[in-house]
Amino acid sequence: MFKIDCEDKQEARIHFENDYRLSGENSNTFKKWLKGINFSDYEAIGLDLRNVEFIDSMGIASIIWLKRDLDKRKVNLKIINCSDNILKILKMLKLDSFIDINS
């Protein structure tokens, strides 16, 4: 479902292995998975949304939770490779004002 790749200890990329709906129970599963990763080893995390085809309020909440958790550890979060529809939602919610978003 989810995978974290890193070329070095400075930056890692989280991605969804298949088409994914970041909503409802899937969001809870994603958040539980995130809690098992030691992000303190990295300077930055790229959240690759290339395979996310749908996101709802619970999916947004899991991204905000991740951002806050990483801020506590002084780790930067970047959202990368999101579709135009997902990008529109993120910008409408003004998440781009506190999360670096690269489409």
Secondary structure, 3 states (H helix, E strand, C coil): CEEEEECCCCEEEEEECCCEEECHHHHHHHHHHHHCCCHHHCCEEEEECCCEEEECHHHHHHHHHHHHHHHHCCCEEEEECCCHHHHHHHHHCCHHHCCEEEC
